[in-house]
């Protein structure tokens, strides 16, 4: 079975990784696959470290909204290095489609005063 690797930008905030891990666990549990988090910068593991530790085929899902610099330069570079450790397939980032707009809408409706 193909595993899931989520790839976030990364953050200097000490609690940032816990949120990404929770999201990754929830998606992996729903899919009934193994899931691990990876990050472009600031926190470990990197994509290369995650792929090495996972050691099995995985789909890498960038947790990015746009096809800007990180998506077009950083992600492919990290993917090339990480692919030496496991067969990886790159999925599109989260994007800004109707599904993301629906999440944003529900968040506003839940939290608006």
C-alpha positions in Angstrom: 0.0 0.0 0.0 1.2 3.5 -0.7 1.9 5.7 2.3 1.1 9.4 2.8 3.7 12.1 3.4 2.4 15.6 4.0 4.9 18.3 3.2 4.5 21.6 4.9 6.5 24.8 4.6 7.6 24.5 8.2 7.5 27.1 11.0 9.7 28.4 13.8 6.7 28.2 16.2 7.3 25.2 18.6 3.7 24.0 18.3 3.5 24.0 14.5 4.6 20.4 14.0 1.9 19.0 16.3 -0.8 20.5 14.1 0.7 19.1 10.9 1.1 15.7 12.6 -2.5 15.6 13.7 -3.7 16.5 10.2 -1.4 13.8 8.7 -2.6 11.2 11.2 -6.3 12.0 10.5 -5.8 11.7 6.8 -3.7 8.5 7.0 -6.3 6.9 9.4 -9.1 7.8 7.0 -7.1 6.3 4.1 -5.9 3.4 6.3 -2.3 4.0 5.3 0.8 4.9 7.1 1.3 8.7 7.2 4.3 10.9 8.2 4.9 14.6 8.1 7.8 16.4 6.5 8.8 20.1 6.2 10.7 22.3 3.7 12.4 24.3 6.4 12.7 25.2 10.1 11.6 21.9 11.6 12.4 18.2 11.1 12.0 15.9 9.5 12.8 17.0 6.0 11.2 15.2 3.1 14.5 13.3 2.6 14.5 12.2 6.2 10.8 11.2 6.2 11.3 9.2 3.0 14.3 7.4 4.4 12.6 6.6 7.7 9.4 5.5 5.9 11.2 3.3 3.4 8.2 2.5 1.3 6.3 4.0 -1.7 4.5 7.2 -0.8 2.5 10.0 -2.2 3.8 13.4 -1.2 1.0 16.0 -0.7 2.3 19.6 -0.4 0.3 21.5 2.1 0.5 24.6 0.0 -2.2 26.8 -1.5 -0.5 28.2 -4.5 1.8 27.1 -7.3 4.4 29.8 -6.3 8.1 29.5 -5.6 8.0 26.8 -2.9 5.8 24.6 -5.1 7.7 25.1 -8.3 11.3 25.2 -7.0 11.7 23.9 -3.4 9.3 21.0 -3.6 10.8 19.5 -6.8 14.3 19.8 -5.4 13.4 18.2 -2.1 11.5 15.5 -3.9 14.5 14.7 -6.1 16.7 14.2 -3.1 14.1 12.2 -1.2 13.4 9.9 -4.1 16.8 8.2 -3.5 15.3 6.7 -0.4 11.8 5.5 -1.5 9.6 5.7 -4.6 7.7 8.9 -4.3 4.8 10.4 -6.3 4.1 14.1 -6.0 0.5 15.1 -5.7 -0.7 18.6 -6.4 -0.8 21.0 -3.4 -4.0 21.8 -1.6 -4.7 24.7 -4.0 -7.5 27.2 -3.8 -10.4 25.2 -5.3 -14.0 24.9 -4.2 -13.1 22.3 -1.5 -10.7 24.7 0.2 -13.2 27.6 -0.2 -15.8 25.4 1.5 -13.5 24.8 4.5 -12.8 28.5 4.7 -16.5 29.2 4.7 -17.3 26.6 7.4 -14.5 28.1 9.5 -15.9 31.6 9.2 -19.4 30.4 10.0 -18.2 28.5 13.1 -16.0 31.3 14.5 -17.6 34.6 13.4 -19.0 36.7 16.2 
